Amino acid sequence: MYQFFVEPSQMQGNRVVITGKDFNHIKNVLRMKTGEELAVSNGTDGKEYRCGIEEFTEDEVICTLRFVKEDALELPSKVYLFQGLPKADKMELIIQKAVELGVYQVIPVSCKRAVVKLDEKKAKSKIARWQGIAEAAAKQSKRGIIPEVKDVMTMKQAIAYSRQCQVKLIPYELAEGMEKTKEIISSLKPGEDVAIFIGPEGGFEEAEVQAAMESGIVPITLGKRILRTETAGMTVLSWIMYQLEN
């Protein structure tokens, strides 16, 4: 079943209109025909709308709503991934997998030890590309929303932004006690917003961890081995997904 995202304005009653690059993909790449069924999400309510193709115009696919699949497609909590900027194209992999695992937002963070430094122009183009990757991953994993990739924040800004979350965690190589990590993860409840802070390749500076702790962000260990930055976030997200969907 192919899935596409549309703006709420493209859904009017039982009529759904698909335009732009998705129109081209449906008509010229997938070569779908009238009568075939596809899934549509509006990116806001988490629902999946099953529609039948009624007509192709010059630049639109006109569909008719058949039924609404209201099974919960999203995690029952909003999970925010605060990711220290990694080198090369690692951020693309991180965003793709984080979206597949149910993240609500990805917030790139410019940490002291981050090798990558983005000026305003580069940051704007990077965010646009990362958002496109998030959208593609959301389609592939049949998400009900397209997770947002926020503008790059400083650590101070990220800590302030995380205050909306009830549970705030920062995996840290000097943290000890796997039992504490297990206890925190196993006590997560649906509806509790969760913030996860992941450092870049060089990790967090001690002062950054201290500032996070002073704002109520809890340091945890991910085990005896040191994980790469692109592995650490996926690990915590996997644990959270298991707990909230179990």
C-alpha atoms as an extended CHARMM CRD file, in Angstrom:
* protein
*
       246  EXT
         1         1  MET       CA              0.0000000000        0.0000000000        0.0000000000  PROA      1               0.0000000000
         2         2  TYR       CA              1.5400000000        3.2860000000       -1.1150000000  PROA      2               0.0000000000
         3         3  GLN       CA              1.2340000000        6.2020000000        1.3150000000  PROA      3               0.0000000000
         4         4  PHE       CA              1.3050000000        9.9310000000        0.6370000000  PROA      4               0.0000000000
         5         5  PHE       CA              1.1360000000       13.0560000000        2.7710000000  PROA      5               0.0000000000
         6         6  VAL       CA             -1.1780000000       15.9230000000        1.8880000000  PROA      6               0.0000000000
         7         7  GLU       CA             -2.0610000000       19.2580000000        3.4390000000  PROA      7               0.0000000000
         8         8  PRO       CA             -5.3680000000       19.3140000000        5.3680000000  PROA      8               0.0000000000
         9         9  SER       CA             -6.6390000000       21.7790000000        2.7480000000  PROA      9               0.0000000000
        10        10  GLN       CA             -6.2920000000       19.0430000000        0.0970000000  PROA      10              0.0000000000
        11        11  MET       CA             -8.8960000000       16.9680000000        1.9410000000  PROA      11              0.0000000000
        12        12  GLN       CA            -12.4190000000       18.2840000000        1.4340000000  PROA      12              0.0000000000
        13        13  GLY       CA            -15.1610000000       15.9830000000        2.6570000000  PROA      13              0.0000000000
        14        14  ASN       CA            -14.7480000000       12.6560000000        0.8500000000  PROA      14              0.0000000000
        15        15  ARG       CA            -12.5400000000       14.2310000000       -1.8290000000  PROA      15              0.0000000000
        16        16  VAL       CA             -8.7500000000       14.1660000000       -1.6930000000  PROA      16              0.0000000000
        17        17  VAL       CA             -6.5900000000       15.9900000000       -4.2330000000  PROA      17              0.0000000000
        18        18  ILE       CA             -2.9220000000       15.0270000000       -4.6830000000  PROA      18              0.0000000000
        19        19  THR       CA             -0.6270000000       17.4010000000       -6.5790000000  PROA      19              0.0000000000
        20        20  GLY       CA              3.0470000000       18.2450000000       -7.1390000000  PROA      20              0.0000000000
        21        21  LYS       CA              5.7930000000       15.6350000000       -6.9970000000  PROA      21              0.0000000000
        22        22  ASP       CA              3.4020000000       13.0240000000       -5.5800000000  PROA      22              0.0000000000
        23        23  PHE       CA              1.1410000000       13.4650000000       -8.6110000000  PROA      23              0.0000000000
        24        24  ASN       CA              4.0920000000       12.7420000000      -10.8820000000  PROA      24              0.0000000000
        25        25  HSD       CA              5.1800000000        9.7900000000       -8.7420000000  PROA      25              0.0000000000
        26        26  ILE       CA              1.7120000000        8.2290000000       -8.7460000000  PROA      26              0.0000000000
        27        27  LYS       CA              1.0790000000        8.7260000000      -12.4600000000  PROA      27              0.0000000000
        28        28  ASN       CA              4.4790000000        8.3670000000      -14.1210000000  PROA      28              0.0000000000
        29        29  VAL       CA              6.5890000000        6.2870000000      -11.7280000000  PROA      29              0.0000000000
        30        30  LEU       CA              4.1030000000        3.9690000000      -10.0280000000  PROA      30              0.0000000000
        31        31  ARG       CA              1.7840000000        4.0830000000      -13.0650000000  PROA      31              0.0000000000
        32        32  MET       CA             -1.2570000000        3.6570000000      -10.8630000000  PROA      32              0.0000000000
        33        33  LYS       CA             -4.6750000000        3.4990000000      -12.4950000000  PROA      33              0.0000000000
        34        34  THR       CA             -8.1640000000        4.6800000000      -11.6170000000  PROA      34              0.0000000000
        35        35  GLY       CA             -9.8080000000        2.3790000000       -9.1020000000  PROA      35              0.0000000000
        36        36  GLU       CA             -6.5630000000        1.5310000000       -7.3290000000  PROA      36              0.0000000000
        37        37  GLU       CA             -6.2650000000        2.2620000000       -3.6250000000  PROA      37              0.0000000000
        38        38  LEU       CA             -3.6630000000        4.3360000000       -1.7920000000  PROA      38              0.0000000000
        39        39  ALA       CA             -3.2060000000        5.6510000000        1.7420000000  PROA      39              0.0000000000
        40        40  VAL       CA             -3.1350000000        9.3370000000        2.6450000000  PROA      40              0.0000000000
        41        41  SER       CA             -2.1380000000       11.1040000000        5.8700000000  PROA      41              0.0000000000
        42        42  ASN       CA             -2.5450000000       14.7980000000        6.5620000000  PROA      42              0.0000000000
        43        43  GLY       CA              0.4750000000       14.9230000000        8.8680000000  PROA      43              0.0000000000
        44        44  THR       CA             -1.4940000000       16.2600000000       11.8210000000  PROA      44              0.0000000000
        45        45  ASP       CA             -4.0600000000       13.8480000000       13.2340000000  PROA      45              0.0000000000
        46        46  GLY       CA             -2.1020000000       10.5730000000       12.9460000000  PROA      46              0.0000000000
        47        47  LYS       CA             -4.8880000000        8.8560000000       10.9860000000  PROA      47              0.0000000000
        48        48  GLU       CA             -4.5410000000        6.8750000000        7.7740000000  PROA      48              0.0000000000
        49        49  TYR       CA             -7.1180000000        7.6380000000        5.0770000000  PROA      49              0.0000000000
        50        50  ARG       CA             -7.6760000000        4.9020000000        2.4910000000  PROA      50              0.0000000000
        51        51  CYS       CA             -8.6860000000        6.4010000000       -0.8420000000  PROA      51              0.0000000000
        52        52  GLY       CA             -9.5390000000        5.1700000000       -4.3050000000  PROA      52              0.0000000000
        53        53  ILE       CA             -8.2210000000        6.9260000000       -7.3970000000  PROA      53              0.0000000000
        54        54  GLU       CA            -11.1440000000        8.3870000000       -9.3260000000  PROA      54              0.0000000000
        55        55  GLU       CA             -9.5230000000       10.5870000000      -11.9550000000  PROA      55              0.0000000000
        56        56  PHE       CA             -6.2790000000       11.9830000000      -13.3220000000  PROA      56              0.0000000000
        57        57  THR       CA             -6.3330000000       15.5980000000      -14.5360000000  PROA      57              0.0000000000
        58        58  GLU       CA             -3.4390000000       17.4600000000      -16.1080000000  PROA      58              0.0000000000
        59        59  ASP       CA             -1.7520000000       18.0400000000      -12.7350000000  PROA      59              0.0000000000
        60        60  GLU       CA             -3.9030000000       16.3820000000      -10.0690000000  PROA      60              0.0000000000
        61        61  VAL       CA             -4.8950000000       12.9570000000       -8.8250000000  PROA      61              0.0000000000
        62        62  ILE       CA             -8.5030000000       13.0830000000       -7.6430000000  PROA      62              0.0000000000
        63        63  CYS       CA             -9.3130000000       10.4780000000       -4.9990000000  PROA      63              0.0000000000
        64        64  THR       CA            -12.3970000000        9.4960000000       -3.0200000000  PROA      64              0.0000000000
        65        65  LEU       CA            -12.2330000000        8.5340000000        0.6370000000  PROA      65              0.0000000000
        66        66  ARG       CA            -13.1850000000        4.9080000000        1.2390000000  PROA      66              0.0000000000
        67        67  PHE       CA            -12.5420000000        4.5290000000        4.9710000000  PROA      67              0.0000000000
        68        68  VAL       CA            -10.3890000000        5.8290000000        7.8110000000  PROA      68              0.0000000000
        69        69  LYS       CA             -7.9790000000        3.4960000000        9.5540000000  PROA      69              0.0000000000
        70        70  GLU       CA             -7.8500000000        4.8730000000       13.0810000000  PROA      70              0.0000000000
        71        71  ASP       CA             -5.3890000000        2.4220000000       14.6260000000  PROA      71              0.0000000000
        72        72  ALA       CA             -2.7910000000        4.3390000000       16.6240000000  PROA      72              0.0000000000
        73        73  LEU       CA              0.1450000000        4.7460000000       14.2180000000  PROA      73              0.0000000000
        74        74  GLU       CA              2.1310000000        7.0060000000       16.5410000000  PROA      74              0.0000000000
        75        75  LEU       CA              3.7910000000        6.4100000000       19.8700000000  PROA      75              0.0000000000
        76        76  PRO       CA              1.5600000000        7.4880000000       22.7740000000  PROA      76              0.0000000000
        77        77  SER       CA              4.2580000000        9.9590000000       23.8350000000  PROA      77              0.0000000000
        78        78  LYS       CA              6.1750000000       12.6410000000       21.9520000000  PROA      78              0.0000000000
        79        79  VAL       CA              9.8820000000       11.8280000000       21.8130000000  PROA      79              0.0000000000
        80        80  TYR       CA             12.3630000000       14.6250000000       21.0490000000  PROA      80              0.0000000000
        81        81  LEU       CA             15.8610000000       13.6790000000       19.8660000000  PROA      81              0.0000000000
        82        82  PHE       CA             18.4630000000       16.3630000000       20.5850000000  PROA      82              0.0000000000
        83        83  GLN       CA             21.3250000000       15.2230000000       18.3830000000  PROA      83              0.0000000000
        84        84  GLY       CA             24.8190000000       16.6900000000       18.5920000000  PROA      84              0.0000000000
        85        85  LEU       CA             25.9350000000       17.5240000000       15.0450000000  PROA      85              0.0000000000
        86        86  PRO       CA             27.8940000000       14.5480000000       13.6670000000  PROA      86              0.0000000000
        87        87  LYS       CA             30.4490000000       14.4160000000       10.8680000000  PROA      87              0.0000000000
        88        88  ALA       CA             29.8070000000       13.6880000000        7.1710000000  PROA      88              0.0000000000
        89        89  ASP       CA             26.3580000000       12.3730000000        6.2980000000  PROA      89              0.0000000000
        90        90  LYS       CA             25.7070000000       10.5730000000        9.5870000000  PROA      90              0.0000000000
        91        91  MET       CA             22.8490000000       12.9550000000       10.3980000000  PROA      91              0.0000000000
        92        92  GLU       CA             20.9090000000       11.6440000000        7.4200000000  PROA      92              0.0000000000
        93        93  LEU       CA             21.0900000000        8.0800000000        8.7470000000  PROA      93              0.0000000000
        94        94  ILE       CA             20.2140000000        9.2330000000       12.2700000000  PROA      94              0.0000000000
        95        95  ILE       CA             17.1250000000       11.1190000000       11.0850000000  PROA      95              0.0000000000
        96        96  GLN       CA             15.9590000000        8.2730000000        8.8700000000  PROA      96              0.0000000000
        97        97  LYS       CA             16.1870000000        5.6740000000       11.6350000000  PROA      97              0.0000000000
        98        98  ALA       CA             14.8350000000        7.9940000000       14.3300000000  PROA      98              0.0000000000
        99        99  VAL       CA             11.7270000000        8.6260000000       12.2220000000  PROA      99              0.0000000000
       100       100  GLU       CA             11.2650000000        4.8950000000       11.6820000000  PROA      100             0.0000000000
       101       101  LEU       CA             11.4750000000        4.3810000000       15.4500000000  PROA      101             0.0000000000
       102       102  GLY       CA              8.7790000000        6.9500000000       16.1920000000  PROA      102             0.0000000000
       103       103  VAL       CA             10.5700000000       10.1910000000       17.0620000000  PROA      103             0.0000000000
       104       104  TYR       CA              8.3750000000       13.3090000000       17.1180000000  PROA      104             0.0000000000
       105       105  GLN       CA             11.0600000000       15.9340000000       16.4610000000  PROA      105             0.0000000000
       106       106  VAL       CA             14.7820000000       15.9220000000       15.7310000000  PROA      106             0.0000000000
       107       107  ILE       CA             16.7130000000       18.9110000000       17.0540000000  PROA      107             0.0000000000
       108       108  PRO       CA             20.3070000000       19.3110000000       15.7360000000  PROA      108             0.0000000000
       109       109  VAL       CA             22.5380000000       20.6700000000       18.4910000000  PROA      109             0.0000000000
       110       110  SER       CA             25.8160000000       22.5340000000       18.0340000000  PROA      110             0.0000000000
       111       111  CYS       CA             27.9280000000       21.1540000000       20.8890000000  PROA      111             0.0000000000
       112       112  LYS       CA             31.3860000000       22.2960000000       21.9620000000  PROA      112             0.0000000000
       113       113  ARG       CA             33.0740000000       19.1270000000       20.6740000000  PROA      113             0.0000000000
       114       114  ALA       CA             31.1300000000       18.9220000000       17.4090000000  PROA      114             0.0000000000
       115       115  VAL       CA             33.5090000000       18.9470000000       14.4570000000  PROA      115             0.0000000000
       116       116  VAL       CA             30.8040000000       20.2330000000       12.1030000000  PROA      116             0.0000000000
       117       117  LYS       CA             30.1020000000       23.9700000000       12.2470000000  PROA      117             0.0000000000
       118       118  LEU       CA             27.2680000000       25.2590000000       10.0760000000  PROA      118             0.0000000000
       119       119  ASP       CA             26.8930000000       28.8820000000        9.0490000000  PROA      119             0.0000000000
       120       120  GLU       CA             23.3850000000       30.2470000000        8.4700000000  PROA      120             0.0000000000
       121       121  LYS       CA             23.3780000000       29.5180000000        4.7260000000  PROA      121             0.0000000000
       122       122  LYS       CA             24.6590000000       25.9600000000        5.0910000000  PROA      122             0.0000000000
       123       123  ALA       CA             22.3370000000       25.2830000000        8.0090000000  PROA      123             0.0000000000
       124       124  LYS       CA             19.2890000000       26.3420000000        5.9940000000  PROA      124             0.0000000000
       125       125  SER       CA             20.0890000000       24.0020000000        3.0940000000  PROA      125             0.0000000000
       126       126  LYS       CA             20.9700000000       21.1580000000        5.4590000000  PROA      126             0.0000000000
       127       127  ILE       CA             17.7020000000       21.4960000000        7.3610000000  PROA      127             0.0000000000
       128       128  ALA       CA             15.7470000000       21.4190000000        4.1030000000  PROA      128             0.0000000000
       129       129  ARG       CA             17.5420000000       18.2250000000        3.0400000000  PROA      129             0.0000000000
       130       130  TRP       CA             17.1140000000       16.6250000000        6.4640000000  PROA      130             0.0000000000
       131       131  GLN       CA             13.4080000000       17.4580000000        6.4380000000  PROA      131             0.0000000000
       132       132  GLY       CA             13.0890000000       15.7420000000        3.0800000000  PROA      132             0.0000000000
       133       133  ILE       CA             14.7290000000       12.6350000000        4.5250000000  PROA      133             0.0000000000
       134       134  ALA       CA             12.3110000000       12.7390000000        7.4610000000  PROA      134             0.0000000000
       135       135  GLU       CA              9.3620000000       12.9080000000        5.0660000000  PROA      135             0.0000000000
       136       136  ALA       CA             10.6320000000        9.9810000000        2.9720000000  PROA      136             0.0000000000
       137       137  ALA       CA             11.2030000000        7.8950000000        6.1120000000  PROA      137             0.0000000000
       138       138  ALA       CA              7.7320000000        8.7890000000        7.4000000000  PROA      138             0.0000000000
       139       139  LYS       CA              6.1920000000        7.5580000000        4.1490000000  PROA      139             0.0000000000
       140       140  GLN       CA              8.2220000000        4.3620000000        4.1560000000  PROA      140             0.0000000000
       141       141  SER       CA              7.3840000000        3.5190000000        7.7710000000  PROA      141             0.0000000000
       142       142  LYS       CA              3.7260000000        4.5670000000        7.3620000000  PROA      142             0.0000000000
       143       143  ARG       CA              3.8500000000        7.2710000000       10.0000000000  PROA      143             0.0000000000
       144       144  GLY       CA              0.7780000000        9.3640000000       10.6310000000  PROA      144             0.0000000000
       145       145  ILE       CA              2.8490000000       12.5550000000       10.8230000000  PROA      145             0.0000000000
       146       146  ILE       CA              6.0220000000       13.9360000000        9.3040000000  PROA      146             0.0000000000
       147       147  PRO       CA              8.4410000000       14.5270000000       12.1990000000  PROA      147             0.0000000000
       148       148  GLU       CA              9.9210000000       18.0120000000       12.1250000000  PROA      148             0.0000000000
       149       149  VAL       CA             13.6490000000       18.6850000000       11.9350000000  PROA      149             0.0000000000
       150       150  LYS       CA             14.1520000000       21.9180000000       13.8590000000  PROA      150             0.0000000000
       151       151  ASP       CA             16.7610000000       24.5910000000       13.2130000000  PROA      151             0.0000000000
       152       152  VAL       CA             20.1750000000       24.0210000000       14.7760000000  PROA      152             0.0000000000
       153       153  MET       CA             20.2810000000       25.0210000000       18.4480000000  PROA      153             0.0000000000
       154       154  THR       CA             23.0750000000       25.6910000000       20.8890000000  PROA      154             0.0000000000
       155       155  MET       CA             23.2360000000       23.4240000000       23.9300000000  PROA      155             0.0000000000
       156       156  LYS       CA             21.8040000000       26.2350000000       26.0480000000  PROA      156             0.0000000000
       157       157  GLN       CA             18.8770000000       26.6880000000       23.6700000000  PROA      157             0.0000000000
       158       158  ALA       CA             18.3140000000       22.9270000000       23.4840000000  PROA      158             0.0000000000
       159       159  ILE       CA             18.1940000000       22.5900000000       27.2710000000  PROA      159             0.0000000000
       160       160  ALA       CA             15.6540000000       25.4170000000       27.4520000000  PROA      160             0.0000000000
       161       161  TYR       CA             13.5530000000       23.8620000000       24.6750000000  PROA      161             0.0000000000
       162       162  SER       CA             13.4920000000       20.5040000000       26.4910000000  PROA      162             0.0000000000
       163       163  ARG       CA             11.7460000000       21.9850000000       29.5260000000  PROA      163             0.0000000000
       164       164  GLN       CA              8.4010000000       21.0690000000       27.9950000000  PROA      164             0.0000000000
       165       165  CYS       CA              9.2520000000       17.3710000000       28.4450000000  PROA      165             0.0000000000
       166       166  GLN       CA              8.4200000000       15.3830000000       31.5620000000  PROA      166             0.0000000000
       167       167  VAL       CA             11.2950000000       12.9010000000       31.1020000000  PROA      167             0.0000000000
       168       168  LYS       CA             14.7440000000       14.1650000000       30.0470000000  PROA      168             0.0000000000
       169       169  LEU       CA             17.7190000000       11.8470000000       29.5370000000  PROA      169             0.0000000000
       170       170  ILE       CA             21.3330000000       12.3330000000       28.5450000000  PROA      170             0.0000000000
       171       171  PRO       CA             23.3660000000        9.1740000000       27.8560000000  PROA      171             0.0000000000
       172       172  TYR       CA             26.8470000000        9.8890000000       29.2260000000  PROA      172             0.0000000000
       173       173  GLU       CA             29.9380000000        7.6850000000       29.1890000000  PROA      173             0.0000000000
       174       174  LEU       CA             30.7520000000        8.4870000000       32.8350000000  PROA      174             0.0000000000
       175       175  ALA       CA             27.2800000000        7.5700000000       34.0790000000  PROA      175             0.0000000000
       176       176  GLU       CA             26.9860000000        4.2920000000       35.9460000000  PROA      176             0.0000000000
       177       177  GLY       CA             24.2390000000        1.8930000000       36.9490000000  PROA      177             0.0000000000
       178       178  MET       CA             22.3480000000        0.0270000000       34.2350000000  PROA      178             0.0000000000
       179       179  GLU       CA             19.6410000000       -0.7210000000       36.7770000000  PROA      179             0.0000000000
       180       180  LYS       CA             18.8900000000        2.9900000000       36.9700000000  PROA      180             0.0000000000
       181       181  THR       CA             18.5640000000        3.1520000000       33.1820000000  PROA      181             0.0000000000
       182       182  LYS       CA             16.2330000000        0.1530000000       33.1720000000  PROA      182             0.0000000000
       183       183  GLU       CA             14.1330000000        1.6560000000       35.9470000000  PROA      183             0.0000000000
       184       184  ILE       CA             13.7080000000        4.9650000000       34.1250000000  PROA      184             0.0000000000
       185       185  ILE       CA             12.8140000000        3.3600000000       30.7930000000  PROA      185             0.0000000000
       186       186  SER       CA             10.4140000000        0.8410000000       32.3410000000  PROA      186             0.0000000000
       187       187  SER       CA              8.5950000000        3.5810000000       34.2630000000  PROA      187             0.0000000000
       188       188  LEU       CA              7.7610000000        5.6310000000       31.1330000000  PROA      188             0.0000000000
       189       189  LYS       CA              4.0350000000        6.2260000000       30.7940000000  PROA      189             0.0000000000
       190       190  PRO       CA              1.9650000000        7.0910000000       27.7070000000  PROA      190             0.0000000000
       191       191  GLY       CA              1.5080000000       10.8320000000       27.4100000000  PROA      191             0.0000000000
       192       192  GLU       CA              4.8510000000       11.7320000000       28.9770000000  PROA      192             0.0000000000
       193       193  ASP       CA              7.0020000000       13.7310000000       26.5660000000  PROA      193             0.0000000000
       194       194  VAL       CA             10.5800000000       12.4570000000       26.4330000000  PROA      194             0.0000000000
       195       195  ALA       CA             13.7860000000       14.3410000000       25.5620000000  PROA      195             0.0000000000
       196       196  ILE       CA             16.9480000000       12.4410000000       24.6320000000  PROA      196             0.0000000000
       197       197  PHE       CA             20.2950000000       14.2510000000       24.3580000000  PROA      197             0.0000000000
       198       198  ILE       CA             22.9670000000       12.5460000000       22.2540000000  PROA      198             0.0000000000
       199       199  GLY       CA             26.4680000000       13.9630000000       21.9920000000  PROA      199             0.0000000000
       200       200  PRO       CA             28.5710000000       14.2570000000       18.8130000000  PROA      200             0.0000000000
       201       201  GLU       CA             31.5790000000       12.0220000000       18.0930000000  PROA      201             0.0000000000
       202       202  GLY       CA             33.6480000000       13.6380000000       20.8390000000  PROA      202             0.0000000000
       203       203  GLY       CA             30.8410000000       13.4040000000       23.3670000000  PROA      203             0.0000000000
       204       204  PHE       CA             29.5930000000       16.1680000000       25.6430000000  PROA      204             0.0000000000
       205       205  GLU       CA             31.9210000000       18.4230000000       27.5750000000  PROA      205             0.0000000000
       206       206  GLU       CA             31.6170000000       18.0390000000       31.3240000000  PROA      206             0.0000000000
       207       207  ALA       CA             30.2490000000       21.5890000000       31.5740000000  PROA      207             0.0000000000
       208       208  GLU       CA             27.4720000000       20.7380000000       29.1050000000  PROA      208             0.0000000000
       209       209  VAL       CA             26.4680000000       17.6980000000       31.1240000000  PROA      209             0.0000000000
       210       210  GLN       CA             26.5520000000       19.7480000000       34.3040000000  PROA      210             0.0000000000
       211       211  ALA       CA             24.2990000000       22.4110000000       32.7430000000  PROA      211             0.0000000000
       212       212  ALA       CA             21.9090000000       19.6830000000       31.6000000000  PROA      212             0.0000000000
       213       213  MET       CA             21.7860000000       18.1150000000       35.0680000000  PROA      213             0.0000000000
       214       214  GLU       CA             21.0840000000       21.4950000000       36.6630000000  PROA      214             0.0000000000
       215       215  SER       CA             18.0080000000       21.7010000000       34.4290000000  PROA      215             0.0000000000
       216       216  GLY       CA             16.7100000000       18.2930000000       35.4830000000  PROA      216             0.0000000000
       217       217  ILE       CA             18.1440000000       16.2220000000       32.6430000000  PROA      217             0.0000000000
       218       218  VAL       CA             19.1490000000       12.8180000000       34.0100000000  PROA      218             0.0000000000
       219       219  PRO       CA             22.4470000000       11.1660000000       32.9540000000  PROA      219             0.0000000000
       220       220  ILE       CA             22.1130000000        7.4680000000       32.1230000000  PROA      220             0.0000000000
       221       221  THR       CA             24.3770000000        4.7120000000       30.8920000000  PROA      221             0.0000000000
       222       222  LEU       CA             23.6860000000        2.6590000000       27.7660000000  PROA      222             0.0000000000
       223       223  GLY       CA             25.8390000000       -0.2320000000       28.8970000000  PROA      223             0.0000000000
       224       224  LYS       CA             29.4740000000       -1.2050000000       29.2130000000  PROA      224             0.0000000000
       225       225  ARG       CA             30.4520000000       -0.3940000000       25.6450000000  PROA      225             0.0000000000
       226       226  ILE       CA             30.9390000000        3.0440000000       24.1140000000  PROA      226             0.0000000000
       227       227  LEU       CA             28.4440000000        3.5450000000       21.2960000000  PROA      227             0.0000000000
       228       228  ARG       CA             28.9160000000        5.7240000000       18.2480000000  PROA      228             0.0000000000
       229       229  THR       CA             26.7740000000        8.8410000000       18.0630000000  PROA      229             0.0000000000
       230       230  GLU       CA             24.6930000000        7.3100000000       15.2720000000  PROA      230             0.0000000000
       231       231  THR       CA             24.0730000000        4.1920000000       17.3880000000  PROA      231             0.0000000000
       232       232  ALA       CA             23.3130000000        5.7600000000       20.7710000000  PROA      232             0.0000000000
       233       233  GLY       CA             20.1050000000        7.5430000000       19.7630000000  PROA      233             0.0000000000
       234       234  MET       CA             18.7410000000        4.4900000000       17.9650000000  PROA      234             0.0000000000
       235       235  THR       CA             19.4210000000        2.3900000000       21.0490000000  PROA      235             0.0000000000
       236       236  VAL       CA             17.4640000000        4.6400000000       23.4060000000  PROA      236             0.0000000000
       237       237  LEU       CA             14.6510000000        5.1470000000       20.8940000000  PROA      237             0.0000000000
       238       238  SER       CA             14.3360000000        1.3710000000       20.4850000000  PROA      238             0.0000000000
       239       239  TRP       CA             14.0120000000        0.9110000000       24.2420000000  PROA      239             0.0000000000
       240       240  ILE       CA             11.4100000000        3.6740000000       24.4620000000  PROA      240             0.0000000000
       241       241  MET       CA              9.4110000000        2.3050000000       21.5110000000  PROA      241             0.0000000000
       242       242  TYR       CA              9.3850000000       -1.1600000000       23.1030000000  PROA      242             0.0000000000
       243       243  GLN       CA              8.2500000000        0.2170000000       26.4570000000  PROA      243             0.0000000000
       244       244  LEU       CA              5.4920000000        2.4630000000       25.1020000000  PROA      244             0.0000000000
       245       245  GLU       CA              4.1150000000       -0.0490000000       22.5950000000  PROA      245             0.0000000000
       246       246  ASN       CA              4.4060000000       -3.0900000000       24.8650000000  PROA      246             0.0000000000
